[in-house]
């Protein structure tokens, strides 16, 4: 039985590799630390045609990475993450990818965002914050059609500006 399972997994690995090679879009997210071929193929399948989303905040809402907001007058309450009308599969994929990214590149903006939120609000919320930041990076990479570069030197005051947002 184990041999049959390993044979099936081997066949699936070959198909994933072929899908990754055939798709130029799927090769772009693999330039981001922590995103492998399987994750890249799944992200491109879920986010295919980035023109569907007018901006990155709409994409974050689609992925269910935006908290619900209840407002009355000048009072505003931010609640749990959006559950209804959210792509829960995409959200879990991004949370896992963000965890892998934080292990691979602890000095990146995604990692720093996750650590900062985790210190204030807990590990779970830090993971979701890192996933949201990672989704913004993936969106930028797919929208521009260029590989990920973590930072680019700026001409103004020698500061650096993140490229992935």
Secondary structure, 3 states (H helix, E strand, C coil): CHHHHHHHHHHHHHHHHHHHHHCHHHHHHCCCCCCCHHHHHHHHHHHCCHHHCCCHHHHHHHCCCCEEEEEECCEEEEEEECCCCCCHHHHHHHHHHHHHHHHHCCCCHHHHHHHHHHHHHCHHHHHHHHHHHHHHHHHHHHHHCCCCCCEEECCCCCCEEECCC
